[in-house]
Amino acid sequence: MRWDYKVISIDKLFQGSEDHDIAVSMEAATARRSKVGQGMENTLNELGEESWELVSLAGDFGIFKKPKN
């Protein structure tokens, strides 16, 4: 089988994150993880609708593949 590949930066993958600062309280950390997690889930679902599958994280990039047409 042949594959098409897509490489996406972590910044795009983690939609909903305006910063990369460490949260200063447990409540702030929990809220930030929830927001970032939802953004990542939305991005993965959008890519999944296009048949892209996350196969690896390499440094600051997510690597996706789907069967070549």
KESEVO-89859 format. One record per atom (N, C-alpha, C): residue number from 0; chain; atom name; x, y, z. Coordinates in steps of 0.1 Angstrom, whole numbers, plus 5000, padded with zeros to 4 digits. Each point is the difference from the previous one (the first is absolute). Layout:
BEGIN
> NUM:A:CA:X:Y:Z
...
//
This chain:
BEGIN
> 0:A:N:5009:4988:5000
> 0:A:CA:4991:5012:5000
> 0:A:C:5009:5012:5000
> 1:A:N:4996:5011:4993
> 1:A:CA:5007:5012:5000
> 1:A:C:4993:5011:5008
> 2:A:N:5007:5009:5006
> 2:A:CA:4995:5010:5009
> 2:A:C:5003:5014:4996
> 3:A:N:4991:5009:5003
> 3:A:CA:5003:5014:5000
> 3:A:C:5003:5004:5015
> 4:A:N:5009:5010:5002
> 4:A:CA:5004:5004:5013
> 4:A:C:4997:5015:5001
> 5:A:N:4997:5004:5013
> 5:A:CA:4998:5014:5003
> 5:A:C:5008:5003:5013
> 6:A:N:5007:5011:5001
> 6:A:CA:5007:5004:5012
> 6:A:C:4994:5013:5005
> 7:A:N:4996:5000:5012
> 7:A:CA:4993:5012:5006
> 7:A:C:5007:5004:5012
> 8:A:N:5002:5013:5002
> 8:A:CA:5007:5005:5012
> 8:A:C:4991:4998:5012
> 9:A:N:5007:4999:5012
> 9:A:CA:4993:4998:5012
> 9:A:C:4991:5012:5003
> 10:A:N:5004:5012:4996
> 10:A:CA:4992:5012:5002
> 10:A:C:4986:4999:4993
> 11:A:N:5000:4994:4988
> 11:A:CA:4987:4998:4993
> 11:A:C:4992:4989:5007
> 12:A:N:5007:4989:5004
> 12:A:CA:4994:4989:5006
> 12:A:C:4993:5004:5013
> 13:A:N:5006:5009:5008
> 13:A:CA:4995:5004:5013
> 13:A:C:4992:5013:4998
> 14:A:N:4990:5000:4992
> 14:A:CA:4992:5012:4998
> 14:A:C:4993:5003:5014
> 15:A:N:4999:5013:5002
> 15:A:CA:4993:5005:5013
> 15:A:C:5010:5004:5010
> 16:A:N:5013:4998:4997
> 16:A:CA:5010:5004:5010
> 16:A:C:5006:5013:4995
> 17:A:N:4999:5011:5008
> 17:A:CA:5005:5013:4996
> 17:A:C:5015:5001:5005
> 18:A:N:5003:4992:5010
> 18:A:CA:5014:5001:5006
> 18:A:C:5005:4987:5003
> 19:A:N:5013:5000:5004
> 19:A:CA:5006:4987:5004
> 19:A:C:5006:5002:5014
> 20:A:N:4994:5010:5008
> 20:A:CA:5005:5002:5014
> 20:A:C:4995:4989:5009
> 21:A:N:5008:4998:5010
> 21:A:CA:4995:4991:5011
> 21:A:C:4990:5006:5008
> 22:A:N:4989:4994:5003
> 22:A:CA:4989:5005:5008
> 22:A:C:5005:5002:5014
> 23:A:N:4995:5010:5008
> 23:A:CA:5004:5002:5013
> 23:A:C:4992:4994:5011
> 24:A:N:4988:4994:4996
> 24:A:CA:4992:4994:5010
> 24:A:C:4994:4987:4995
> 25:A:N:4996:4991:5008
> 25:A:CA:4994:4988:4996
> 25:A:C:4987:5002:4992
> 26:A:N:4992:5010:5003
> 26:A:CA:4988:5003:4993
> 26:A:C:5004:5005:4986
> 27:A:N:5010:5009:4999
> 27:A:CA:5004:5006:4987
> 27:A:C:5006:4989:4991
> 28:A:N:5007:4991:5006
> 28:A:CA:5006:4989:4993
> 28:A:C:4989:4991:4994
> 29:A:N:4990:4996:5009
> 29:A:CA:4989:4992:4995
> 29:A:C:4992:5006:4989
> 30:A:N:4997:5013:5001
> 30:A:CA:4993:5007:4990
> 30:A:C:5008:5001:4987
> 31:A:N:5013:5002:5001
> 31:A:CA:5008:5001:4988
> 31:A:C:5001:4987:4993
> 32:A:N:5002:4989:5008
> 32:A:CA:5000:4986:4994
> 32:A:C:4987:4997:4993
> 33:A:N:4989:5003:5006
> 33:A:CA:4987:4998:4994
> 33:A:C:4998:5007:4987
> 34:A:N:5004:5013:5000
> 34:A:CA:4999:5008:4987
> 34:A:C:5009:4995:4989
> 35:A:N:5012:4997:5004
> 35:A:CA:5010:4995:4990
> 35:A:C:4996:4986:4995
> 36:A:N:4995:4992:5009
> 36:A:CA:4996:4986:4996
> 36:A:C:4988:5001:4991
> 37:A:N:4991:5009:5002
> 37:A:CA:4988:5001:4991
> 37:A:C:5005:5005:4986
> 38:A:N:5009:5009:5000
> 38:A:CA:5005:5005:4987
> 38:A:C:5007:4989:4992
> 39:A:N:5008:4992:5008
> 39:A:CA:5007:4989:4993
> 39:A:C:4990:4990:4995
> 40:A:N:4990:4997:5008
> 40:A:CA:4990:4990:4996
> 40:A:C:4993:5005:4987
> 41:A:N:4996:5013:5000
> 41:A:CA:4994:5005:4988
> 41:A:C:5008:4999:4988
> 42:A:N:5013:5003:5001
> 42:A:CA:5010:4999:4989
> 42:A:C:5001:4986:4995
> 43:A:N:5001:4991:5009
> 43:A:CA:5002:4986:4996
> 43:A:C:4987:4995:4993
> 44:A:N:4988:5004:5005
> 44:A:CA:4988:4996:4994
> 44:A:C:4998:5006:4986
> 45:A:N:5005:5012:4998
> 45:A:CA:4999:5006:4987
> 45:A:C:5009:4993:4990
> 46:A:N:5013:4996:5005
> 46:A:CA:5009:4993:4991
> 46:A:C:4995:4985:4998
> 47:A:N:4993:4995:5010
> 47:A:CA:4995:4986:4998
> 47:A:C:4988:5000:4990
> 48:A:N:4993:5011:4999
> 48:A:CA:4989:5001:4990
> 48:A:C:5006:4999:4986
> 49:A:N:5013:5005:4999
> 49:A:CA:5007:5000:4987
> 49:A:C:5008:4987:4998
> 50:A:N:4998:4990:5009
> 50:A:CA:5007:4987:5000
> 50:A:C:5014:5001:5005
> 51:A:N:5005:5011:5006
> 51:A:CA:5013:5000:5005
> 51:A:C:5001:4993:5014
> 52:A:N:5010:4992:5002
> 52:A:CA:5002:4993:5012
> 52:A:C:5013:5004:5006
> 53:A:N:5000:5004:5013
> 53:A:CA:5012:5004:5007
> 53:A:C:5009:4987:5003
> 54:A:N:5012:5000:4995
> 54:A:CA:5008:4988:5001
> 54:A:C:5012:5003:5010
> 55:A:N:5004:5013:5002
> 55:A:CA:5011:5002:5008
> 55:A:C:5001:5015:5004
> 56:A:N:5006:5003:5011
> 56:A:CA:5004:5013:5003
> 56:A:C:5016:5001:5000
> 57:A:N:5005:5009:4993
> 57:A:CA:5015:5001:4998
> 57:A:C:5004:5015:5003
> 58:A:N:5005:5002:5012
> 58:A:CA:5004:5013:5004
> 58:A:C:4988:5009:5001
> 59:A:N:5000:5011:4992
> 59:A:CA:4988:5009:5000
> 59:A:C:4990:4998:4989
> 60:A:N:5000:4987:4995
> 60:A:CA:4991:4997:4988
> 60:A:C:4992:4987:5003
> 61:A:N:4988:5000:4994
> 61:A:CA:4992:4988:5000
> 61:A:C:5001:4995:4986
> 62:A:N:5002:4987:4998
> 62:A:CA:5001:4994:4987
> 62:A:C:4987:4991:4997
> 63:A:N:4994:5003:4989
> 63:A:CA:4987:4993:4997
> 63:A:C:5002:4993:4987
> 64:A:N:4992:4989:4998
> 64:A:CA:5000:4993:4987
> 64:A:C:4986:4996:4996
> 65:A:N:4998:4998:4987
> 65:A:CA:4987:4995:4995
> 65:A:C:5004:4992:4987
> 66:A:N:4991:4990:4997
> 66:A:CA:5003:4993:4987
> 66:A:C:5000:5009:4988
> 67:A:N:5010:4998:4992
> 67:A:CA:5001:5008:4987
> 67:A:C:4988:4995:4991
> 68:A:N:4994:5010:4993
> 68:A:CA:4989:4997:4991
> 68:A:C:5005:4993:4988
//
